Amino acid sequence: MFVGVLDYLEAVLEDTGHETLITRQGGLDILKVRLEHLGKADGTALAEICAVPFTPDRTERALLQFFTTFAANLDEKLLDKEIAAYNEMNLTLMCGTIGVHKGLKQAYHKYTVVLPADENAAYRQATDSLDLVVGVLNGVFDQAVLIADGRV
């Protein structure tokens, strides 16, 4: 069922003109989507969405995770300052968190939500979560990229 959520989101995204691809990594299906026209900068980010199964109280459920990379090739000398600046942003972020993967020198936004067991409710929650994530990214994109560019 929860793989169906990714297929559903893929159809929704393709209907709105987004480039998508479902791949298999580490035993999970991952929906990759190129998000464009973010912020006043009209920027681009790569979102990776997966449904991670788990079984609380013997009920099949899934955690829907959005992991969106919006900056790469960060200056290694500035990582600690950038992390501190993103931590400040996180205090007022509507949902999710912004972080830095030091090893890959990438800045990202991560958001995770528990999907309901009911399939129709899961589809609604997935769509609402997608809209929320894109809205948050659109709202913070310019400031987040300035930080990633070293203008902390």
Residue pairs with C-beta under 8 A, 6 or more apart in sequence:
1 60
1 119
1 122
2 51
2 53
2 60
2 62
2 64
2 115
2 122
3 29
3 51
4 119
5 51
5 62
5 64
5 115
5 122
5 123
5 126
6 22
6 29
6 30
6 31
6 49
6 50
6 51
7 22
8 123
8 126
8 127
9 31
9 49
9 126
9 127
9 130
10 20
10 22
10 31
10 33
12 127
12 130
13 20
13 31
13 33
13 130
14 20
18 33
18 34
18 35
18 36
19 33
19 34
20 31
20 32
20 33
20 34
21 31
21 32
21 33
22 29
22 30
22 31
22 32
23 29
23 30
23 32
24 30
28 50
28 51
28 52
29 50
29 51
30 48
30 49
30 50
31 48
31 49
31 50
32 46
32 47
32 48
32 49
33 46
33 47
33 49
34 44
34 45
34 46
34 47
35 44
35 45
35 46
35 47
35 68
35 134
35 137
36 42
36 43
36 44
37 43
38 44
38 45
38 70
38 137
38 138
38 141
39 138
39 139
39 140
39 141
39 142
39 145
40 142
41 141
41 142
41 145
43 70
43 141
43 142
43 145
45 68
45 69
45 70
45 109
45 137
45 141
46 68
46 69
47 66
47 67
47 68
47 133
48 66
48 67
48 68
48 69
49 64
49 65
49 66
49 67
49 130
50 64
50 65
50 67
51 62
51 63
51 64
51 65
51 115
52 62
52 63
52 64
52 65
53 60
53 61
53 62
54 61
54 62
54 63
55 61
59 117
60 117
61 114
61 115
61 116
61 117
62 114
62 115
62 122
63 112
63 113
63 114
63 115
64 112
64 113
64 114
64 115
64 125
64 126
64 129
65 110
65 111
65 112
66 96
66 109
66 110
66 111
66 112
66 129
66 130
66 133
67 108
67 109
67 110
68 108
68 109
68 110
68 133
68 137
69 106
69 107
69 108
70 107
70 108
70 109
70 137
70 141
70 144
70 145
70 148
71 106
71 107
71 144
71 145
71 148
71 149
72 104
72 105
72 106
72 107
73 105
74 82
74 100
74 105
74 106
74 107
74 148
75 105
75 150
76 105
78 150
78 152
79 100
79 102
79 105
81 152
82 100
82 107
82 147
82 148
82 150
82 152
83 99
83 100
84 152
85 147
85 152
86 98
86 99
86 100
86 107
86 144
86 147
89 98
89 140
89 143
89 144
89 147
90 97
90 98
93 136
93 140
94 132
94 135
94 136
94 139
95 111
95 132
95 133
95 136
96 109
96 110
96 111
96 112
96 133
96 136
97 109
97 110
97 111
98 107
98 108
98 109
98 140
98 144
99 107
99 108
99 110
100 106
100 107
100 108
101 108
107 144
107 147
107 148
109 133
109 136
109 137
109 140
109 144
111 129
111 132
111 133
111 136
113 125
113 129
115 121
115 122
115 125
115 126
116 122
116 125
